[in-house]
Amino acid sequence: MRTGEVTGRAGRRPWRTIVAVLAAASVLGSAGCSGGDKPATAAAKVGASASASPSAQPAVVTVAVKTPATGATRVAASTAIAYTTQHPAGTTVEVKDADGKPVKGVLDTDAKEFRPAKALAWGKKYTVTVRGATAGDSATSTFTVMKKPSKLVTADSYLRDGATVGVGMPLMVTFSHGVGKKHRAEVERRMKVTATPVQEGTWHWLSSTVVHYRPKVFWQPRTKISYRLALKGVPMGGGWYGESDSTFDVEIGQSLVMTVDNKTKQMTVKRAGKVVKKIPVSMGKPGFPTVSGTMLVMEKERRTVFNTIGRFTGEDAYNLEVEYAQRLTWGGQYIHAAPWSNWAQGQTNVSHGCLNVSQGLGEWLFENTLIGDPVTITGTGEHVAEGDGWTDWNMSWKDYKKGSAL
């Protein structure tokens, strides 16, 4: 092989490359003999140019505060912070008051909302900062909460914190002033019910001042329920606004369900779906019918007095102490111990509309039931009137949902 020869077709140096190398050498030699820059200086300039950093590019912002809009005033004190982001998992939200104190709350990455743990202060300014997944990806907004209104509506729950109730118990909220129809949807959105385990349910407006919530079927035993009435500053119509936020935690107890058949004059008591007791009963005699339908235990009184003097005459007028009384309707239908009618229980109806049971079985029922336990009565020929007690379960699920403003 001759000196300088490159083996292989791919390794052979073309003549054009040789010419280019010679031309480059000629240029360098010419530059070195000219009266211009010295070669070292030129090389330094070339090196400096090559290492110079390109102009900084602005960070790409993929997040934004959606609501409240920046600069907004008269914002509801119970507002949630809505934002947009292209990377929900890597986005954070920070809310601070005018003193720079962070606001505690819950970040819902699915809904892209930050919900303050409690209502914001009347008339105060807040700053929201949303940060994306990369450095410089952030957005800031400020807003001011509305001043405290002069006309405020309170929302009161029938159930108190820590209550344990029966599987038929509805959640019941009463307003101190009527809520306008066009405002009920927003009010309802801010009354959030969380059940563990999860169960389908809905609110149902009985009137402008009363709204109930029930599940599609009876609550599962031992369900834990938390419901928040986030109504502070929420418009309710006519210049009225919600006064405050409140949260209630309750629990569903055992499953105890009672059914009463007028044909057999028997009450069947089931616990967790299994029959645990059969109880003979005597119900309303002619002229004083017991009403059929599904009712709930609303009140329990160890001893009380039934006084019908002035309402009725003759033997139907009485002033009588009764024991182990459990109210089913506002009209006065009870389950109670009635030892005077033991002879009729399971045989014939002799009461003035109540469900008479023996002294011993009345005591047993009283000790085993909870407020909200359901009692379904059939075959009496007269149905309970809507609203005569907690009659939520006398409506189909389809019809009950129609009572929701949503």
Backbone torsions as a table, in degrees:
resi	resn	phi	psi	omega
1	MET	NA	137.5	-177.6
2	ARG	-79.5	148.6	-179.6
3	THR	-59.4	134.2	177.7
4	GLY	89.1	-8.2	-178.7
5	GLU	-81.1	137.2	-179.6
6	VAL	-100.3	128.4	-178.2
7	THR	-80.3	152.6	176.8
8	GLY	83.6	143.7	-178.0
9	ARG	-66.3	-41.6	-176.5
10	ALA	-69.7	-24.8	-176.0
11	GLY	-90.6	-4.4	-177.0
12	ARG	-72.3	132.0	-178.3
13	ARG	-84.3	118.3	179.9
14	PRO	-66.8	156.8	-178.1
15	TRP	-68.3	-26.9	179.7
16	ARG	-64.8	-36.2	179.3
17	THR	-65.4	-40.3	179.7
18	ILE	-63.1	-41.4	179.2
19	VAL	-63.5	-42.1	-178.6
20	ALA	-63.5	-39.3	178.5
21	VAL	-64.8	-43.6	179.2
22	LEU	-63.7	-37.7	-179.8
23	ALA	-66.3	-41.5	179.7
24	ALA	-63.4	-40.6	178.9
25	ALA	-63.9	-38.2	179.6
26	SER	-64.0	-42.6	179.8
27	VAL	-62.5	-45.4	180.0
28	LEU	-62.2	-41.2	179.7
29	GLY	-65.0	-40.1	180.0
30	SER	-64.5	-41.2	-178.9
31	ALA	-65.0	-36.3	-178.5
32	GLY	-67.6	-23.3	-177.0
33	CYS	-98.4	-6.4	-176.4
34	SER	-80.8	173.6	179.0
35	GLY	-90.4	11.0	-179.0
36	GLY	-83.2	-151.1	-177.7
37	ASP	-62.7	150.0	173.2
38	LYS	-70.3	153.3	-178.5
39	PRO	-56.3	-40.4	-177.9
40	ALA	-63.2	-39.9	-179.5
41	THR	-67.1	-41.8	178.9
42	ALA	-62.8	-42.8	179.3
43	ALA	-62.5	-38.8	179.8
44	ALA	-63.7	-39.9	-179.9
45	LYS	-66.7	-41.7	178.8
46	VAL	-60.7	-44.0	179.8
47	GLY	-63.4	-41.0	-179.6
48	ALA	-64.0	-40.5	-179.3
49	SER	-65.5	-37.7	-176.8
50	ALA	-69.7	-30.2	-175.1
51	SER	-95.0	-2.2	-177.4
52	ALA	-65.9	139.4	-179.9
53	SER	-76.1	143.1	176.2
54	PRO	-70.4	163.2	-179.9
55	SER	-61.0	137.3	-180.0
56	ALA	-63.4	135.7	179.2
57	GLN	-97.9	141.5	178.7
58	PRO	-64.6	145.4	-179.7
59	ALA	-66.3	143.8	177.9
60	VAL	-80.4	122.2	-178.7
61	VAL	-97.2	119.3	-178.3
62	THR	-112.1	4.4	-178.6
63	VAL	-120.1	158.3	177.4
64	ALA	-160.0	150.7	173.1
65	VAL	-85.9	121.7	-176.7
66	LYS	-86.9	-54.8	175.5
67	THR	-146.1	147.7	-5.0
68	PRO	-66.4	149.3	178.4
69	ALA	-65.4	148.9	-179.4
70	THR	-61.5	135.8	-178.6
71	GLY	83.8	-0.8	-178.1
72	ALA	-65.5	143.7	176.1
73	THR	-122.1	170.7	-179.2
74	ARG	56.4	34.2	177.9
75	VAL	-76.4	139.2	179.8
76	ALA	-58.5	138.5	-178.1
77	ALA	-65.6	-21.5	179.8
78	SER	-100.7	22.9	-176.2
79	THR	-63.4	150.8	168.8
80	ALA	-101.8	153.2	179.0
81	ILE	-97.5	115.2	178.7
82	ALA	-100.9	142.2	-178.4
83	TYR	-142.9	168.0	175.0
84	THR	-119.8	149.3	178.9
85	THR	-161.4	149.8	174.9
86	GLN	-91.7	-11.5	-177.7
87	HIS	-133.6	76.1	-174.6
88	PRO	-54.0	-41.3	-175.5
89	ALA	-65.9	-28.7	-177.0
90	GLY	-100.6	9.4	-176.6
91	THR	-98.7	137.8	176.5
92	THR	-120.9	154.4	179.3
93	VAL	-130.0	131.8	178.5
94	GLU	-127.5	129.4	177.7
95	VAL	-119.7	130.9	179.9
96	LYS	-129.6	148.9	175.5
97	ASP	-83.5	-176.8	-175.1
98	ALA	-63.7	-21.9	178.8
99	ASP	-91.5	3.7	179.8
100	GLY	82.7	10.2	-179.8
101	LYS	-83.5	127.9	-179.1
102	PRO	-64.4	145.3	176.2
103	VAL	-96.5	124.9	178.5
104	LYS	-76.1	147.1	-179.7
105	GLY	-177.0	-172.4	-178.1
106	VAL	-118.5	130.1	178.1
107	LEU	-96.7	118.4	177.8
108	ASP	-101.6	100.4	-176.1
109	THR	-71.5	-23.3	177.7
110	ASP	-73.2	-47.7	179.6
111	ALA	-82.0	-10.3	-175.3
112	LYS	55.8	55.5	179.6
113	GLU	-138.3	146.0	169.1
114	PHE	-112.0	123.2	-177.6
115	ARG	-112.3	113.2	177.9
116	PRO	-56.7	144.1	-178.1
117	ALA	-65.7	-28.7	175.6
118	LYS	-143.7	165.4	-176.2
119	ALA	-59.7	147.1	178.1
120	LEU	-76.1	163.5	-174.7
121	ALA	-77.5	141.2	178.2
122	TRP	-57.1	133.4	171.3
123	GLY	71.3	8.6	-175.8
124	LYS	-99.0	153.7	179.4
125	LYS	-96.0	144.5	180.0
126	TYR	-134.3	152.4	178.8
127	THR	-120.8	132.4	179.1
128	VAL	-111.6	131.8	173.7
129	THR	-124.7	121.3	177.4
130	VAL	-108.7	125.9	-178.9
131	ARG	-116.6	131.8	178.7
132	GLY	-84.6	-165.8	-173.0
133	ALA	-80.3	-18.1	-176.9
134	THR	-117.6	159.7	-179.6
135	ALA	-60.9	136.7	179.1
136	GLY	83.5	-7.0	179.9
137	ASP	-89.4	90.1	-176.8
138	SER	-152.2	161.0	177.3
139	ALA	-144.2	143.4	-177.7
140	THR	-127.6	143.6	179.4
141	SER	-145.8	148.6	175.3
142	THR	-124.1	148.6	176.9
143	PHE	-150.8	164.2	-178.5
144	THR	-124.5	130.7	179.4
145	VAL	-74.4	147.1	-179.9
146	MET	-59.4	154.0	175.3
147	LYS	-73.2	157.5	-177.7
148	LYS	-63.0	121.6	-178.9
149	PRO	-70.9	162.1	178.6
150	SER	-86.2	-23.7	-179.2
151	LYS	-112.2	107.6	-173.6
152	LEU	-119.1	142.8	-179.4
153	VAL	-110.5	128.2	175.0
154	THR	-92.9	147.1	176.7
155	ALA	-120.0	119.5	-175.3
156	ASP	-116.1	135.7	177.6
157	SER	-94.6	137.7	176.5
158	TYR	-64.7	-37.4	-178.8
159	LEU	-87.1	140.4	177.8
160	ARG	-99.3	161.9	177.4
161	ASP	-54.3	135.7	174.4
162	GLY	85.0	0.9	-178.5
163	ALA	-68.1	145.3	172.0
164	THR	-116.3	124.3	-171.2
165	VAL	-133.3	172.1	-176.7
166	GLY	-77.6	169.6	-172.6
167	VAL	-69.8	-14.0	179.0
168	GLY	-98.0	1.4	-171.2
169	MET	-68.7	121.6	172.2
170	PRO	-82.4	155.8	169.8
171	LEU	-84.5	132.7	-172.8
172	MET	-128.3	126.9	-179.5
173	VAL	-123.0	133.1	178.9
174	THR	-119.5	133.7	179.6
175	PHE	-102.0	143.5	-178.9
176	SER	-74.8	-13.6	176.6
177	HIS	-144.8	145.9	-177.0
178	GLY	-59.6	140.8	177.3
179	VAL	-95.8	124.5	179.9
180	GLY	-61.4	147.7	-176.1
181	LYS	-57.1	-41.9	-176.5
182	LYS	-73.4	-8.1	179.4
183	HIS	-104.1	-7.9	-173.9
184	ARG	-68.0	-33.4	-180.0
185	ALA	-61.5	-45.5	-179.4
186	GLU	-67.6	-38.9	176.2
187	VAL	-60.8	-43.9	-178.8
188	GLU	-64.8	-37.5	178.1
189	ARG	-60.7	-28.7	-175.5
190	ARG	-94.6	7.7	174.3
191	MET	-110.4	87.1	-171.0
192	LYS	-94.3	126.8	178.6
193	VAL	-108.0	128.2	176.6
194	THR	-120.1	118.0	179.8
195	ALA	-114.2	138.4	176.5
196	THR	-126.4	112.5	2.9
197	PRO	-71.8	162.7	-177.0
198	VAL	-65.8	135.5	177.2
199	GLN	-141.8	143.3	-179.4
200	GLU	-70.4	137.1	179.6
201	GLY	-159.8	172.6	-179.7
202	THR	-156.6	156.1	171.5
203	TRP	-82.3	153.3	179.7
204	HIS	-143.2	119.7	-178.9
205	TRP	-81.8	116.9	175.6
206	LEU	-84.0	-28.5	178.4
207	SER	-163.8	-175.4	179.2
208	SER	-70.3	-15.5	-177.0
209	THR	-115.2	-6.1	-176.6
210	VAL	-132.6	129.8	176.4
211	VAL	-136.4	135.7	179.3
212	HIS	-115.1	159.7	174.8
213	TYR	-132.1	130.7	174.8
214	ARG	-140.4	155.5	174.9
215	PRO	-78.6	171.3	-179.7
216	LYS	-63.8	-42.3	174.3
217	VAL	-125.6	173.2	-178.7
218	PHE	-51.6	146.8	177.2
219	TRP	-55.2	146.7	171.8
220	GLN	-72.2	139.0	179.1
221	PRO	-57.6	144.9	178.5
222	ARG	68.9	16.4	174.5
223	THR	-65.3	137.1	173.9
224	LYS	-101.5	128.6	-175.2
225	ILE	-123.3	132.2	172.7
226	SER	-126.2	127.2	177.1
227	TYR	-131.4	131.4	-176.3
228	ARG	-111.1	127.8	175.4
229	LEU	-101.7	87.5	-176.1
230	ALA	-89.0	74.3	-168.2
231	LEU	-114.4	2.3	-178.8
232	LYS	-62.5	120.1	178.2
233	GLY	80.9	2.6	-179.4
234	VAL	-78.3	127.1	179.7
235	PRO	-63.5	136.4	-179.9
236	MET	-124.5	7.4	176.2
237	GLY	101.3	144.8	176.4
238	GLY	65.9	25.1	-179.1
239	GLY	82.0	7.5	178.3
240	TRP	-94.0	145.4	-178.8
241	TYR	-136.7	152.8	175.4
242	GLY	-62.3	140.3	-174.8
243	GLU	-84.5	-37.8	-170.7
244	SER	-156.3	170.8	172.1
245	ASP	-101.3	149.7	174.6
246	SER	-153.4	151.5	179.9
247	THR	-131.9	138.8	-178.7
248	PHE	-128.7	137.6	178.0
249	ASP	-120.5	122.7	179.5
250	VAL	-133.5	169.5	-179.7
251	GLU	-135.1	142.5	173.2
252	ILE	-86.3	134.3	-178.3
253	GLY	-86.9	-146.0	179.3
254	GLN	-67.5	162.1	173.6
255	SER	-89.9	108.2	175.8
256	LEU	-126.3	113.3	-174.9
257	VAL	-123.2	129.6	-179.1
258	MET	-112.7	135.4	174.2
259	THR	-127.5	139.7	-177.1
260	VAL	-127.4	127.9	-179.0
261	ASP	-113.0	117.4	-179.5
262	ASN	-64.0	-28.8	-178.5
263	LYS	-65.2	-42.6	-177.3
264	THR	-95.9	-14.0	-176.6
265	LYS	58.5	40.6	-179.6
266	GLN	-128.8	142.3	169.8
267	MET	-103.4	130.4	175.5
268	THR	-107.0	126.2	-180.0
269	VAL	-110.0	123.5	178.3
270	LYS	-115.5	133.1	173.2
271	ARG	-116.2	124.5	-177.7
272	ALA	54.1	35.3	175.7
273	GLY	85.7	-3.7	-178.4
274	LYS	-111.1	138.1	-179.9
275	VAL	-67.4	124.7	179.0
276	VAL	-116.5	-14.9	-179.1
277	LYS	-159.8	140.6	170.2
278	LYS	-115.2	125.2	-173.1
279	ILE	-124.6	120.0	174.4
280	PRO	-67.1	140.5	-179.2
281	VAL	-133.7	158.9	168.9
282	SER	-126.4	130.8	-175.3
283	MET	-113.5	-161.7	-171.8
284	GLY	-67.0	132.7	177.9
285	LYS	-77.8	169.6	178.6
286	PRO	-53.0	133.8	-176.8
287	GLY	92.6	-17.3	179.4
288	PHE	-135.3	59.2	-172.1
289	PRO	-68.3	142.7	167.5
290	THR	-74.0	138.5	-179.5
291	VAL	-87.3	144.2	176.7
292	SER	-90.2	168.0	-180.0
293	GLY	125.1	-179.7	177.4
294	THR	-100.2	118.4	179.2
295	MET	-118.0	171.3	-179.7
296	LEU	-127.3	149.3	172.6
297	VAL	-66.3	117.0	-176.0
298	MET	-103.2	-34.5	-180.0
299	GLU	-142.8	151.2	176.5
300	LYS	-130.5	124.5	-178.9
301	GLU	-128.6	120.6	-179.7
302	ARG	-60.5	-42.6	173.8
303	ARG	-140.2	142.0	176.1
304	THR	-154.0	175.6	-179.1
305	VAL	-121.6	129.0	173.1
306	PHE	-100.5	118.9	-177.3
307	ASN	-124.3	111.8	179.6
308	THR	-110.2	7.6	179.6
309	ILE	-65.4	129.4	-176.1
310	GLY	101.1	-28.1	176.0
311	ARG	-90.4	-41.2	-177.9
312	PHE	-125.0	170.3	177.8
313	THR	-125.4	169.4	177.4
314	GLY	64.5	-142.3	-176.9
315	GLU	-70.4	-13.3	178.7
316	ASP	-84.6	-7.3	175.8
317	ALA	-97.4	119.7	-178.0
318	TYR	-152.2	159.9	174.8
319	ASN	-130.8	101.2	-165.3
320	LEU	-132.4	133.1	174.2
321	GLU	-83.9	132.4	178.4
322	VAL	-125.8	158.0	-178.5
323	GLU	-119.9	157.1	176.3
324	TYR	53.4	52.1	-176.7
325	ALA	-91.1	133.2	178.2
326	GLN	-129.0	114.5	-174.8
327	ARG	-76.1	137.6	177.1
328	LEU	-114.9	-28.2	179.9
329	THR	-137.5	157.3	174.7
330	TRP	-68.7	-25.8	-179.9
331	GLY	-71.3	-8.8	173.9
332	GLY	109.8	19.8	176.0
333	GLN	-86.8	123.2	-176.9
334	TYR	-127.7	161.1	156.8
335	ILE	-99.3	131.0	178.2
336	HIS	-157.1	159.9	176.5
337	ALA	-69.5	134.4	179.7
338	ALA	-142.9	76.1	-177.6
339	PRO	-61.1	-22.5	179.0
340	TRP	-68.8	-16.3	-179.6
341	SER	-114.8	22.7	179.7
342	ASN	-53.6	-38.5	-176.3
343	TRP	-62.7	-27.8	-175.8
344	ALA	-93.8	-19.5	-173.7
345	GLN	-65.0	127.0	-176.4
346	GLY	86.1	-4.4	-175.2
347	GLN	-121.0	-49.7	-173.9
348	THR	-153.9	163.8	-177.5
349	ASN	-99.0	124.8	-177.7
350	VAL	-132.7	0.2	-174.5
351	SER	-83.9	177.6	175.7
352	HIS	-97.5	27.2	177.1
353	GLY	120.7	-19.4	-179.8
354	CYS	-79.1	168.6	174.0
355	LEU	-98.3	105.6	179.0
356	ASN	-82.6	132.2	173.6
357	VAL	-133.4	168.7	-179.1
358	SER	-69.5	165.0	-179.6
359	GLN	-59.8	-47.0	-177.3
360	GLY	-67.7	-42.0	-179.7
361	LEU	-75.2	-29.2	174.1
362	GLY	-63.8	-40.2	177.2
363	GLU	-66.3	-43.4	-179.9
364	TRP	-60.6	-46.0	178.5
365	LEU	-60.3	-45.8	-177.5
366	PHE	-58.4	-38.8	-177.3
367	GLU	-78.8	-16.5	-175.3
368	ASN	-106.5	-14.4	-177.0
369	THR	-91.5	160.1	173.9
370	LEU	-122.0	155.1	170.5
371	ILE	-58.5	129.5	-178.3
372	GLY	99.1	-2.3	175.0
373	ASP	-71.8	137.4	-176.1
374	PRO	-85.7	143.3	174.9
375	VAL	-128.5	116.5	179.7
376	THR	-108.4	122.2	-177.8
377	ILE	-113.0	135.8	-179.3
378	THR	-130.7	153.2	168.2
379	GLY	85.0	15.9	-177.6
380	THR	-93.6	-12.9	178.4
381	GLY	89.5	-9.5	177.7
382	GLU	-132.6	133.9	-175.8
383	HIS	-101.5	145.9	178.7
384	VAL	-61.0	137.5	179.7
385	ALA	-75.5	142.8	177.9
386	GLU	-59.7	130.9	179.9
387	GLY	88.7	-5.9	175.7
388	ASP	-85.1	71.8	-172.3
389	GLY	109.1	-165.5	178.4
390	TRP	-90.8	87.8	-170.7
391	THR	-98.6	24.4	-176.4
392	ASP	-56.0	-30.5	-173.3
393	TRP	-88.5	5.3	176.6
394	ASN	-94.0	10.1	180.0
395	MET	-119.9	140.4	177.1
396	SER	-64.1	158.2	179.1
397	TRP	-60.5	-39.4	179.5
398	LYS	-60.4	-45.7	-179.8
399	ASP	-72.1	-35.1	-179.9
400	TYR	-63.3	-40.9	-179.4
401	LYS	-63.5	-27.1	-179.8
402	LYS	-66.0	-18.2	178.4
403	GLY	-81.5	-1.8	176.7
404	SER	-83.7	139.6	177.1
405	ALA	-73.8	-9.1	179.6
406	LEU	-101.0	NA	NA
